[in-house]
Amino acid sequence: MKVSLEIEVAAQPELVWKALADVPLIASCVPGAALLGTTEDGRYRGKVTTRVGPVSANFTGEAALDRNDMTRSGRVVGSGRDSITSSSAKAEMEFRVRTGAQPDRTRLEVDSEITLAGVLAQFGKAAVVNEIARRIAEQFADNLSRRLNETAQASPGSPVSVPQIEAGRLLLDIASARIAQAVTPFCTKLRLRRKS
């Protein structure tokens, strides 16, 4: 399934582009992600921990990063597997760094193709995956903005906590929003009938 996002980072495009080459920094800004090391051929090994409803998954896998300094764009291709649930995920992501609404802000455009298999695939409806991806992206943008601003203002090496994302809570939020959207027209009609 395709997921397209635009997020804004509160930092200049040059800083954001440079930061996107710092894989340990990027991994530390993604909720639930951890960098485990590199392979002999230059790929990155990592894990992503998530919880969807009653199912917890700990995906371990590899990813490759290609960057184009001329166009400030790049591509990440990765895959991972959770041995407990026998779920797997593959993703191809293209990203572009653009000047934001203001010169000191950056617009990050991301287009992804995500494939899920196994137990977690049953939760992988397009609307749910898009909503979870949007929230993770927003949290990533906030974390990256904070890290870049702290680096500019504070002493290097100071630890920064990055919150984990609770996918089960996200699913509950999505379901609540959908129910509210479905019920609101009915409640409005009911109030109008009572008034007349």
Legacy VTK file of the C-alpha trace (Angstrom):
# vtk DataFile Version 3.0
C-alpha trace
ASCII
DATASET POLYDATA
POINTS 196 float
0.000 0.000 0.000
1.104 3.554 -0.705
1.637 6.110 2.040
2.413 9.733 1.166
3.186 12.343 3.799
4.412 15.892 4.147
5.850 16.908 7.503
7.432 20.124 8.685
10.637 20.246 10.709
11.475 23.357 12.720
15.012 23.698 11.339
16.687 24.995 8.184
16.750 22.686 5.128
20.566 22.487 5.162
20.547 21.219 8.750
17.773 18.719 8.059
19.505 17.364 4.947
22.752 16.944 6.881
20.886 15.250 9.753
19.268 12.753 7.375
22.749 11.355 6.682
23.240 10.689 10.410
21.515 7.307 10.681
22.009 6.926 14.465
20.400 10.349 14.978
17.479 9.501 12.693
16.928 6.122 14.371
16.858 7.826 17.777
14.078 10.143 16.555
11.781 7.383 15.232
9.408 6.133 17.964
10.097 2.488 18.814
13.214 2.228 16.613
16.780 1.258 17.550
19.906 0.983 15.417
21.783 -2.300 15.981
24.775 -1.777 13.672
25.833 -2.160 10.055
26.461 -5.068 7.726
29.618 -5.677 5.688
27.929 -4.308 2.563
26.959 -1.031 4.281
23.338 -1.786 5.118
21.943 -0.773 8.492
20.612 -3.344 10.967
17.883 -2.276 13.336
14.682 -3.097 15.122
11.280 -1.496 15.482
9.020 -2.341 18.397
5.293 -1.755 18.094
2.020 -2.883 19.583
-1.179 -3.189 17.564
-4.153 -3.999 19.783
-3.291 -7.161 21.749
-0.355 -8.034 19.468
3.199 -6.909 20.205
5.811 -7.162 17.496
9.544 -6.609 17.481
10.655 -6.340 13.867
14.361 -6.943 13.251
15.755 -6.277 9.808
17.995 -4.336 7.486
17.749 -1.183 5.392
19.832 0.557 2.747
20.037 4.334 2.294
20.844 6.176 -0.952
21.125 9.978 -1.038
21.395 12.553 -3.828
23.044 15.770 -2.629
22.169 17.634 -5.835
18.413 17.176 -5.460
18.341 16.754 -1.672
16.427 13.546 -2.087
16.951 9.953 -1.092
15.619 6.439 -0.957
15.422 3.878 1.828
14.671 0.210 1.150
14.229 -2.131 4.075
12.572 -5.227 5.412
12.051 -6.817 8.801
10.551 -9.853 10.485
9.018 -10.564 13.886
9.777 -14.141 14.927
7.053 -14.309 17.602
4.066 -13.383 15.398
5.654 -14.520 12.107
4.778 -11.096 10.706
6.967 -9.377 8.159
7.179 -5.916 6.644
8.851 -4.489 3.563
9.094 -0.813 2.728
10.479 1.397 -0.011
10.561 5.074 0.884
11.550 8.089 -1.191
12.078 11.423 0.541
12.735 15.001 -0.527
13.883 17.996 1.516
12.210 21.288 0.561
12.172 24.797 1.990
9.245 25.189 4.375
6.695 27.985 4.731
9.444 30.037 6.403
13.192 30.039 5.664
14.010 28.470 9.034
11.619 25.553 8.474
11.830 22.463 6.269
9.131 20.536 4.427
9.948 16.843 4.218
8.022 14.974 1.498
7.836 11.199 1.884
6.337 8.591 -0.454
6.353 4.978 0.724
5.246 1.590 -0.527
4.597 -0.725 2.444
3.867 -4.454 2.370
2.728 -6.302 5.507
2.348 -10.063 5.929
1.424 -12.337 8.815
-0.649 -11.622 11.921
-0.217 -7.844 11.804
-1.403 -7.698 8.193
-4.997 -8.075 9.404
-4.636 -4.670 11.086
-2.942 -3.251 8.003
-5.912 -1.604 6.316
-4.834 1.414 4.280
-6.644 3.971 6.477
-5.127 2.550 9.672
-1.587 2.324 8.258
-1.832 5.868 6.878
-3.003 7.243 10.217
-0.293 5.404 12.179
2.351 6.526 9.646
1.138 10.126 9.900
1.387 10.133 13.688
4.806 8.473 13.680
5.981 11.041 11.094
4.695 13.927 13.206
6.441 12.555 16.288
9.605 12.024 14.256
9.461 15.647 13.023
9.004 16.923 16.592
11.865 14.769 17.872
14.190 15.796 15.035
13.306 19.494 15.472
14.069 19.247 19.187
17.350 17.399 18.634
18.575 19.869 15.998
17.624 22.876 18.123
19.231 21.347 21.232
22.401 20.632 19.268
22.503 24.246 18.118
21.899 25.650 21.620
23.237 23.128 24.151
26.367 21.166 24.735
26.841 18.165 22.440
26.137 14.695 23.779
23.321 15.640 26.152
20.771 12.805 26.289
17.315 13.371 24.855
14.422 11.055 25.598
12.316 9.955 22.652
8.812 8.700 23.471
7.655 5.302 22.194
4.543 5.210 20.053
1.618 3.072 21.206
0.016 1.722 18.031
-2.846 0.138 19.998
-3.750 3.563 21.375
-3.594 4.970 17.842
-6.061 2.337 16.644
-8.405 3.260 19.491
-8.126 6.952 18.572
-8.863 6.167 14.921
-11.867 4.023 15.829
-13.207 6.719 18.181
-12.842 9.375 15.491
-14.638 7.186 12.934
-17.498 6.455 15.345
-17.824 10.156 16.131
-17.962 10.967 12.401
-20.677 8.345 11.879
-22.768 9.381 14.905
-22.581 13.184 14.526
-25.010 13.468 11.545
-27.513 11.223 13.370
-27.324 13.344 16.551
-27.722 16.538 14.515
-30.867 15.193 12.832
-32.253 14.109 16.210
-31.718 17.590 17.684
-33.375 19.213 14.669
-36.419 16.936 15.020
-36.746 17.800 18.719
-36.634 21.524 17.971
-39.357 21.298 15.282
LINES 1 197
196 0 1 2 3 4 5 6 7 8 9 10 11 12 13 14 15 16 17 18 19 20 21 22 23 24 25 26 27 28 29 30 31 32 33 34 35 36 37 38 39 40 41 42 43 44 45 46 47 48 49 50 51 52 53 54 55 56 57 58 59 60 61 62 63 64 65 66 67 68 69 70 71 72 73 74 75 76 77 78 79 80 81 82 83 84 85 86 87 88 89 90 91 92 93 94 95 96 97 98 99 100 101 102 103 104 105 106 107 108 109 110 111 112 113 114 115 116 117 118 119 120 121 122 123 124 125 126 127 128 129 130 131 132 133 134 135 136 137 138 139 140 141 142 143 144 145 146 147 148 149 150 151 152 153 154 155 156 157 158 159 160 161 162 163 164 165 166 167 168 169 170 171 172 173 174 175 176 177 178 179 180 181 182 183 184 185 186 187 188 189 190 191 192 193 194 195
